Amino acid sequence: MIGEAVVAGLVADGYTVDWVRDGGSAVLSVNTHAYSAVLLDLGLPGSDGMDALKNLRARKIDVPILIITARDTVADRISGLDAGADDYLVKPFDLHELSARVRALLRRAAGRAEPMIEHGDLTLNPATHEVRVRGRAIEVSAREFALLLALTERAGSVVSRAQLEEKLYGWNEPVGSNAIEVHIHNLRRKLGEPLIRNVRGLGYTLD
């Protein structure tokens, strides 16, 4: 029930979420996919969540990890943080706080302290999904915001279509052959400026 609520809350906030239910699957998933963050429950069947955490850090995987657990003693929190977790959230928790902690993890991972993301005349607010161009509010869908955020966080670098699909779609979601192109077309029209450039054969970049 908690897992379903967490997935639903994060999806409602515009995140793409893959959910696995044991430690071994968690390690395998993070080893084979480029995730922006991991929410890790310690009370997992099979391989314990703490074992999964130590396994990932031993493999030099530096993805931000937020522990979610009912283990609420100071010693438990210290053990989790010293084992390599970036943050620790004790059950029960509010989904809004969870989202705020995820945003903080992503800011730190991107080397940012400020909550807003600015690129030239473009401003993004990950907390409210607001997009502004020279102060003018632009209405975008959740997936359009996620795509624009992915490009903005790597402005000047080329992001492949496959990387964008991973950002926008989970394992069980069908992806149309031209889905990314449709989102980019819509963003170009809404932004009214040629910010998103196609690099033929490689992907897309934000000028």
C-alpha positions as CSV (number, residue, x, y, z in Angstrom):
1,M,0.0,0.0,0.0
2,I,2.8,2.4,0.8
3,G,4.6,1.6,-2.5
4,E,1.4,2.2,-4.5
5,A,0.9,5.5,-2.7
6,V,4.5,6.6,-3.3
7,V,4.4,5.7,-7.0
8,A,1.1,7.5,-7.4
9,G,2.3,10.6,-5.6
10,L,5.6,10.8,-7.6
11,V,3.9,10.2,-10.9
12,A,1.4,13.0,-10.0
13,D,4.4,15.3,-9.5
14,G,5.7,14.5,-13.0
15,Y,8.3,11.8,-12.2
16,T,8.8,8.6,-14.1
17,V,8.9,5.8,-11.6
18,D,10.0,2.1,-11.8
19,W,9.0,0.0,-8.7
20,V,10.8,-3.2,-7.7
21,R,10.0,-5.1,-4.5
22,D,13.2,-6.8,-3.3
23,G,16.8,-5.8,-2.8
24,G,18.2,-8.0,-5.5
25,S,15.9,-6.5,-8.1
26,A,16.8,-3.0,-6.8
27,V,20.6,-3.6,-7.4
28,L,20.0,-5.1,-10.8
29,S,17.7,-2.2,-11.9
30,V,20.1,0.5,-10.8
31,N,23.0,-1.4,-12.4
32,T,21.3,-1.4,-15.7
33,H,19.4,1.9,-15.9
34,A,20.5,5.5,-15.4
35,Y,18.2,6.7,-12.7
36,S,18.2,10.3,-11.3
37,A,17.4,9.0,-7.7
38,V,16.6,5.9,-5.7
39,L,14.0,5.6,-2.9
40,L,15.1,2.6,-0.9
41,D,13.0,0.8,1.8
42,L,15.2,-1.1,4.3
43,G,12.6,-3.7,5.1
44,L,12.8,-5.6,1.8
45,P,12.2,-9.3,1.3
46,G,15.2,-11.4,0.3
47,S,18.2,-9.1,0.3
48,D,17.8,-6.4,2.9
49,G,17.7,-2.8,1.8
50,M,20.9,-2.0,3.8
51,D,22.7,-4.8,1.9
52,A,21.4,-3.3,-1.4
53,L,22.7,0.1,-0.3
54,K,26.2,-1.2,0.5
55,N,26.2,-3.2,-2.7
56,L,25.5,-0.2,-4.8
57,R,28.1,2.0,-3.1
58,A,30.7,-0.8,-3.3
59,R,30.1,-0.8,-7.1
60,K,30.9,3.0,-7.1
61,I,27.3,3.8,-8.2
62,D,26.8,7.4,-7.1
63,V,23.1,7.8,-7.7
64,P,21.4,9.8,-4.9
65,I,19.7,7.4,-2.5
66,L,16.9,8.3,-0.1
67,I,16.2,5.7,2.6
68,I,12.5,5.2,3.5
69,T,12.0,3.0,6.6
70,A,10.2,2.4,9.9
71,R,13.5,2.1,11.7
72,D,13.6,5.4,13.5
73,T,16.3,5.2,16.1
74,V,19.3,7.6,15.9
75,A,21.6,4.6,15.5
76,D,19.6,3.4,12.5
77,R,19.8,6.8,10.8
78,I,23.5,7.1,11.4
79,S,24.1,3.6,10.0
80,G,22.1,4.4,6.9
81,L,23.8,7.7,6.2
82,D,27.3,6.3,7.0
83,A,26.6,3.4,4.6
84,G,26.1,5.8,1.7
85,A,22.6,7.1,1.8
86,D,22.1,10.8,1.0
87,D,18.9,11.3,3.1
88,Y,16.7,9.4,5.5
89,L,12.9,9.5,5.8
90,V,11.0,7.7,8.6
91,K,7.5,6.2,8.1
92,P,4.9,7.4,8.3
93,F,5.6,10.5,6.1
94,D,3.8,13.1,4.1
95,L,4.0,12.7,0.3
96,H,4.7,16.4,-0.1
97,E,7.7,16.1,2.1
98,L,8.9,13.1,0.1
99,S,8.7,15.2,-3.1
100,A,10.5,18.1,-1.5
101,R,13.3,15.8,-0.3
102,V,13.6,14.3,-3.8
103,R,13.9,17.8,-5.3
104,A,16.6,18.6,-2.8
105,L,18.5,15.4,-3.8
106,L,18.3,16.2,-7.4
107,R,19.5,19.8,-6.8
108,R,22.5,18.6,-4.9
109,A,23.3,16.0,-7.6
110,A,23.2,18.7,-10.2
111,G,25.4,20.9,-8.2
112,R,22.7,23.6,-7.6
113,A,21.7,25.2,-4.4
114,E,18.9,27.4,-5.8
115,P,15.4,25.9,-6.3
116,M,14.8,27.6,-9.7
117,I,16.6,26.5,-12.9
118,E,17.5,29.3,-15.3
119,H,18.9,29.1,-18.8
120,G,19.0,32.4,-20.6
121,D,15.5,33.8,-20.7
122,L,14.0,30.4,-19.7
123,T,13.1,29.7,-16.0
124,L,11.9,26.4,-14.6
125,N,10.4,25.7,-11.2
126,P,10.6,22.0,-10.4
127,A,8.4,22.4,-7.3
128,T,5.4,23.9,-9.2
129,H,6.3,22.8,-12.8
130,E,6.1,26.5,-13.8
131,V,7.8,27.4,-17.0
132,R,8.5,31.1,-17.9
133,V,10.2,32.8,-20.8
134,R,11.2,36.3,-20.0
135,G,8.8,36.3,-17.2
136,R,5.9,35.1,-19.3
137,A,4.2,31.9,-18.0
138,I,4.0,29.0,-20.4
139,E,1.6,26.1,-19.8
140,V,3.1,22.7,-20.4
141,S,2.1,19.1,-19.7
142,A,3.9,17.0,-17.1
143,R,5.9,15.1,-19.8
144,E,6.7,18.3,-21.7
145,F,8.1,19.8,-18.4
146,A,10.1,16.6,-17.7
147,L,11.6,16.7,-21.2
148,L,12.5,20.4,-20.9
149,L,14.0,19.8,-17.5
150,A,16.1,17.0,-18.8
151,L,17.5,19.2,-21.6
152,T,17.9,22.2,-19.3
153,E,19.9,20.2,-16.7
154,R,22.3,19.2,-19.5
155,A,22.2,22.5,-21.5
156,G,24.9,22.5,-24.1
157,S,25.2,18.7,-24.2
158,V,23.4,16.4,-26.6
159,V,20.7,14.2,-25.0
160,S,19.7,11.1,-27.1
161,R,16.1,10.2,-27.8
162,A,16.6,7.0,-25.8
163,Q,17.8,9.0,-22.8
164,L,14.7,11.2,-23.1
165,E,12.4,8.2,-23.3
166,E,13.9,6.8,-20.1
167,K,13.2,10.2,-18.4
168,L,9.6,10.3,-19.6
169,Y,8.3,6.7,-19.6
170,G,8.4,3.9,-17.1
171,W,8.9,0.2,-17.9
172,N,5.3,-0.7,-18.6
173,E,4.3,2.5,-20.5
174,P,4.0,2.2,-24.2
175,V,6.2,4.7,-26.1
176,G,5.1,5.8,-29.6
177,S,7.8,5.8,-32.3
178,N,7.6,9.6,-32.6
179,A,6.5,10.5,-29.0
180,I,9.7,12.5,-28.3
181,E,9.4,14.4,-31.6
182,V,5.8,15.3,-30.8
183,H,6.6,16.7,-27.3
184,I,9.5,18.7,-28.8
185,H,7.3,20.1,-31.5
186,N,4.8,21.2,-28.9
187,L,7.4,22.8,-26.7
188,R,8.9,24.7,-29.6
189,R,5.4,26.0,-30.5
190,K,4.6,27.0,-26.9
191,L,8.0,28.6,-26.1
192,G,7.9,30.6,-29.3
193,E,11.7,30.4,-29.6
194,P,14.1,28.0,-31.3
195,L,15.7,26.9,-28.0
196,I,15.6,23.1,-28.7
197,R,17.9,22.1,-31.5
198,N,18.0,18.7,-33.2
199,V,21.5,17.3,-33.7
200,R,21.0,14.9,-36.5
201,G,21.7,11.3,-35.7
202,L,22.6,12.1,-32.0
203,G,19.6,13.7,-30.2
204,Y,18.6,17.1,-28.9
205,T,20.3,20.0,-27.2
206,L,19.2,23.2,-25.6
207,D,21.0,26.2,-27.2
